[in-house]
Amino acid sequence: MNVSFSSNRSDAIRAGLIAHAQLGARRNRALRGVALVVAGALAGGGISAAAFAATRTRSVIAQPSGQPSPSLGAAVAAPAGVTPGAPIISLLDTPTTQVVTEKTSIALKPRPAAATHARVTVTPTTGGSLSFGTDPAGNNPSGSWSLDDVTADGRAGTWYDFPLVDSVDTLFLTPAGGFTGTVTIQYVEHVPTLLGINAHGRTFGVTGSDQGEPDLIAVEATNGKFGYVYAKDLEDADGTTAQQSFTSPEDALQWQEANAGRTTTIPVYESDGTTTIGEFQIG
């Protein structure tokens, strides 16, 4: 399965991926992207909460740039169970589901007054692709699935929380390649949380919040434990530091060739930045 954005919405892909939530993906990425429930908390009750209890098994779309910016209010301290910098996410109202076999649109109004995002979950029943989003010009994310994707795992699918402002009133759906499936819409409220600060004065949490990059970035270690890596260690390991020194396309190509197939491991710490609990693998 592949999920992508058009080129002018792809510049935040790296900051939005949470690979441990992707089907079949290696768990080697930082927990990034404030719009993704995996790094936050899911509040709610009854059938609404149950509807997204399986989100850890679904593929997650990266946070794109150029999206509307709903008013989320002041950030609060992250409660237990929420990674600092990630939102507290509350489910609102009852989810609705529609079968999609052809180009269509779904009204996103009326909706609860507290809704800041519309969670759109796509579950394919056949192979094909689907473009879906709130941009009437079609500059929206898309997912594609092979027949094997659908038949090998009944939970194949993806979801994304689309920001809501007054001007956003419609979800646009464009299937191709024989796609059929269901689309579920659940309104949610995002409440931002503050980054944590440890005893050494270093910030820790997920990236992508309005507070800037934390000193310690939340990750999942290769042993399955959740902790933090130093941002500087991550930048050195994934080539960010080297890329900042490139002065030509040739520099980039040389760096790629020199580092092809290379795997780098960096330590994972508790939020104190000193207690080692595992390793994080890049490459």
C-alpha positions as CSV (number, residue, x, y, z in Angstrom):
1,M,0.0,0.0,0.0
2,N,1.2,3.5,-0.8
3,V,0.0,6.8,0.6
4,S,1.2,10.1,-0.9
5,F,0.5,13.8,-1.3
6,S,0.9,15.9,-4.4
7,S,4.3,17.7,-4.7
8,N,3.3,21.0,-3.2
9,R,2.0,19.3,-0.1
10,S,4.9,16.9,0.5
11,D,7.4,19.2,2.2
12,A,6.2,18.0,5.7
13,I,6.3,14.3,4.9
14,R,9.4,13.6,7.0
15,A,8.0,15.5,9.9
16,G,4.7,13.6,9.8
17,L,5.6,9.9,9.5
18,I,5.0,7.6,12.4
19,A,6.3,4.4,10.9
20,H,5.6,2.1,13.8
21,A,1.9,2.6,12.9
22,Q,2.3,1.7,9.3
23,L,1.4,-1.8,8.0
24,G,4.5,-3.8,7.5
25,A,6.8,-0.9,8.1
26,R,10.1,-1.1,10.0
27,R,9.9,0.6,13.3
28,N,12.8,3.0,12.7
29,R,11.3,6.4,12.7
30,A,10.8,9.1,15.3
31,L,7.3,9.8,16.6
32,R,6.5,12.9,14.7
33,G,3.4,14.8,13.6
34,V,0.9,16.3,16.0
35,A,-2.2,15.3,14.0
36,L,-1.7,11.6,14.6
37,V,-3.5,9.8,17.3
38,V,-0.9,7.2,17.9
39,A,1.3,9.7,19.6
40,G,-1.5,11.3,21.5
41,A,-4.5,10.1,23.6
42,L,-7.9,9.0,22.5
43,A,-10.7,10.3,24.7
44,G,-14.3,9.3,24.4
45,G,-16.6,6.4,25.2
46,G,-18.8,3.7,23.9
47,I,-18.9,2.8,20.3
48,S,-17.0,6.0,19.2
49,A,-13.8,5.0,21.1
50,A,-14.1,1.4,19.9
51,A,-14.3,2.5,16.3
52,F,-10.7,3.6,16.4
53,A,-9.3,1.1,18.9
54,A,-7.4,-0.6,16.0
55,T,-5.7,2.6,14.7
56,R,-2.2,1.2,15.7
57,T,-2.7,-1.4,12.9
58,R,-3.6,1.1,10.2
59,S,-1.3,3.0,8.0
60,V,-1.0,6.7,8.8
61,I,-0.7,9.6,6.5
62,A,2.0,12.3,6.9
63,Q,1.0,15.7,8.0
64,P,1.1,17.9,4.9
65,S,1.8,21.6,4.6
66,G,-0.7,24.1,3.3
67,Q,-3.6,22.9,5.5
68,P,-6.1,25.2,7.2
69,S,-5.2,26.1,10.8
70,P,-8.1,25.7,13.2
71,S,-8.0,27.5,16.5
72,L,-6.9,24.9,19.1
73,G,-6.6,27.1,22.1
74,A,-3.7,27.3,24.5
75,A,-1.5,24.2,25.0
76,V,-1.9,22.3,28.3
77,A,0.4,20.0,30.3
78,A,0.4,16.5,28.8
79,P,-1.5,14.1,31.0
80,A,-0.4,10.6,31.8
81,G,-0.5,8.5,28.6
82,V,0.1,11.4,26.2
83,T,3.5,12.1,24.8
84,P,4.4,15.8,25.4
85,G,3.7,17.9,22.3
86,A,1.1,15.5,21.0
87,P,-2.6,16.5,21.1
88,I,-5.2,15.1,23.4
89,I,-7.8,13.9,21.0
90,S,-11.5,13.5,21.9
91,L,-14.0,11.8,19.7
92,L,-17.2,13.8,19.1
93,D,-20.6,12.6,17.9
94,T,-21.2,9.3,16.1
95,P,-19.0,8.2,13.2
96,T,-20.7,7.8,9.8
97,T,-19.7,5.4,7.0
98,Q,-20.3,5.5,3.3
99,V,-19.5,3.0,0.5
100,V,-17.4,4.6,-2.3
101,T,-17.4,3.2,-5.8
102,E,-17.3,6.4,-7.8
103,K,-16.3,10.0,-7.6
104,T,-18.4,11.7,-4.9
105,S,-18.4,14.3,-2.1
106,I,-19.6,14.2,1.5
107,A,-20.8,17.3,3.4
108,L,-18.8,18.1,6.5
109,K,-21.5,20.3,7.9
110,P,-23.4,20.5,10.2
111,R,-20.8,19.2,12.7
112,P,-20.2,19.6,16.5
113,A,-19.1,23.1,17.5
114,A,-16.1,21.7,19.3
115,A,-14.8,19.8,16.2
116,T,-11.3,20.9,15.1
117,H,-10.6,18.0,12.7
118,A,-12.5,15.4,10.7
119,R,-10.9,11.9,11.0
120,V,-11.3,10.2,7.7
121,T,-10.6,6.4,7.6
122,V,-10.4,4.6,4.3
123,T,-10.9,0.8,4.2
124,P,-10.5,-0.7,0.7
125,T,-12.4,-3.7,-0.4
126,T,-10.7,-4.0,-3.8
127,G,-7.4,-2.9,-5.2
128,G,-7.1,0.5,-6.7
129,S,-6.5,4.1,-5.5
130,L,-8.4,6.8,-3.8
131,S,-7.8,10.5,-3.7
132,F,-9.5,12.0,-0.7
133,G,-9.4,15.4,1.1
134,T,-11.0,18.8,1.6
135,D,-9.3,20.7,-1.3
136,P,-11.9,21.2,-4.1
137,A,-9.0,21.7,-6.5
138,G,-8.0,18.1,-5.9
139,N,-4.7,18.8,-4.2
140,N,-5.3,16.0,-1.7
141,P,-3.7,12.9,-0.3
142,S,-4.2,9.6,-2.1
143,G,-3.7,6.0,-1.2
144,S,-3.2,3.0,-3.4
145,W,-3.7,-0.7,-2.7
146,S,-3.0,-3.9,-4.6
147,L,-5.3,-6.8,-4.4
148,D,-2.8,-8.6,-2.2
149,D,-2.9,-5.6,0.2
150,V,-6.6,-6.1,0.6
151,T,-6.8,-9.9,0.8
152,A,-3.7,-10.5,2.9
153,D,-4.8,-8.3,5.8
154,G,-8.5,-7.4,6.4
155,R,-7.3,-4.3,8.3
156,A,-5.6,-2.7,5.3
157,G,-6.4,1.0,5.2
158,T,-5.4,4.4,6.2
159,W,-6.7,7.5,8.1
160,Y,-6.0,11.2,8.4
161,D,-7.3,14.0,10.6
162,F,-8.2,16.9,8.3
163,P,-8.2,20.3,9.9
164,L,-11.5,22.1,10.0
165,V,-12.2,25.8,9.6
166,D,-15.5,27.6,8.6
167,S,-14.6,27.4,4.9
168,V,-14.0,23.7,4.9
169,D,-17.4,22.0,4.3
170,T,-16.9,19.1,1.9
171,L,-14.8,15.9,1.7
172,F,-13.9,15.1,-1.9
173,L,-13.4,11.5,-3.0
174,T,-12.0,10.3,-6.3
175,P,-11.5,6.6,-6.8
176,A,-9.4,5.1,-9.7
177,G,-8.2,1.7,-10.9
178,G,-11.3,-0.1,-9.8
179,F,-11.2,1.0,-6.2
180,T,-14.1,0.3,-4.0
181,G,-14.2,0.6,-0.2
182,T,-15.7,2.4,2.8
183,V,-15.0,5.8,4.1
184,T,-15.7,6.6,7.8
185,I,-15.9,10.1,9.1
186,Q,-15.5,10.9,12.8
187,Y,-15.3,14.4,14.2
188,V,-12.6,15.0,16.8
189,E,-11.3,17.8,18.9
190,H,-7.5,18.3,19.3
191,V,-6.2,20.0,22.4
192,P,-2.4,20.8,22.1
193,T,0.0,19.8,24.9
194,L,3.2,21.4,26.0
195,L,6.6,19.8,25.5
196,G,8.1,18.3,28.7
197,I,11.2,19.8,30.4
198,N,13.5,17.5,32.3
199,A,15.7,18.2,35.3
200,H,18.5,19.2,33.0
201,G,16.4,21.9,31.3
202,R,16.1,19.9,28.0
203,T,12.7,19.7,26.2
204,F,11.3,16.4,25.2
205,G,8.3,15.2,23.2
206,V,7.1,14.8,19.6
207,T,8.1,17.2,16.8
208,G,5.7,19.3,14.8
209,S,4.1,21.4,17.5
210,D,4.1,25.2,17.6
211,Q,6.8,25.0,20.3
212,G,9.6,24.0,17.9
213,E,11.8,21.0,17.9
214,P,12.4,19.3,21.3
215,D,15.9,18.5,22.4
216,L,14.8,14.9,22.9
217,I,12.5,13.4,20.3
218,A,10.0,10.6,21.1
219,V,10.7,7.3,19.3
220,E,10.1,3.6,19.6
221,A,13.2,1.6,20.3
222,T,14.0,-1.7,18.5
223,N,13.1,-3.5,21.7
224,G,9.6,-2.1,21.6
225,K,10.1,0.4,24.4
226,F,9.1,4.1,24.0
227,G,11.7,6.7,24.8
228,Y,13.7,9.6,23.4
229,V,16.7,10.2,21.2
230,Y,18.7,13.4,21.0
231,A,17.6,15.5,18.0
232,K,21.3,16.1,17.2
233,D,22.0,12.3,17.2
234,L,19.0,11.8,14.9
235,E,20.1,14.5,12.5
236,D,23.6,13.2,12.3
237,A,22.4,9.6,11.8
238,D,19.7,10.3,9.1
239,G,21.9,12.7,7.1
240,T,20.1,15.9,8.0
241,T,23.3,17.5,9.2
242,A,25.2,16.4,6.0
243,Q,22.4,17.6,3.8
244,Q,22.6,21.1,5.2
245,S,26.1,21.4,3.8
246,F,25.2,20.3,0.3
247,T,25.9,23.0,-2.3
248,S,24.9,21.1,-5.5
249,P,22.9,18.1,-6.6
250,E,26.2,16.3,-7.1
251,D,26.9,16.6,-3.4
252,A,23.6,14.9,-2.6
253,L,24.2,12.1,-5.1
254,Q,27.7,11.4,-3.7
255,W,26.3,11.3,-0.2
256,Q,23.6,8.9,-1.2
257,E,26.0,6.6,-2.9
258,A,28.4,6.6,0.0
259,N,25.6,5.8,2.5
260,A,23.6,3.3,0.5
261,G,22.7,0.4,2.6
262,R,24.2,1.8,5.7
263,T,22.4,1.3,9.1
264,T,23.1,3.6,12.0
265,T,22.1,2.9,15.6
266,I,21.7,5.6,18.3
267,P,20.8,5.3,22.0
268,V,17.3,5.7,23.3
269,Y,16.8,7.3,26.7
270,E,14.2,8.0,29.3
271,S,13.0,11.5,29.3
272,D,15.9,12.5,31.6
273,G,18.2,12.1,28.6
274,T,20.7,10.0,30.6
275,T,19.0,6.6,31.4
276,T,19.5,4.3,28.4
277,I,16.6,2.0,27.6
278,G,17.3,0.8,24.1
279,E,18.5,1.6,20.6
280,F,17.0,3.4,17.6
281,Q,17.9,2.2,14.1
282,I,18.1,4.4,11.0
283,G,18.7,3.1,7.5
